Amino acid sequence: MENTPTSAAVTGTSETAKSRRSRRNEVEVDLRYLLPASDSSTAALKLGQEVASEGEALIQAFKSGQPFYTIAVWKAVPEVNGGGSPVILKQAVAKD
């Protein structure tokens, strides 16, 4: 019987670890996809046109030979935990 590694063994993660991680990070985030402005560089990032989807961003980035950026928008919100101490949490902002 041949012993071949599973994809989890190859990547060094287990399915259990993945499911635990995804349960902890249940926040649904609206990602936005942007191309760089024409005068942008990696040292001075300037965002340009926003595109509708990741697929469109991939195509435009390939055509132009430039990277594309994904942006997640968050806001800081206060929450009081069980001990009465305020904690600042991040909350995803829905795209308008």
Secondary structure, 3 states (H helix, E strand, C coil): CCCCCCHHHHHCCCHHHHHHHHHHCCCCCCEEEEEECCCCCCCCCCEEEEECCHHHHHHHHHHHCCCCEEEECEEEEEEECCCCCEEEEEEECCCC
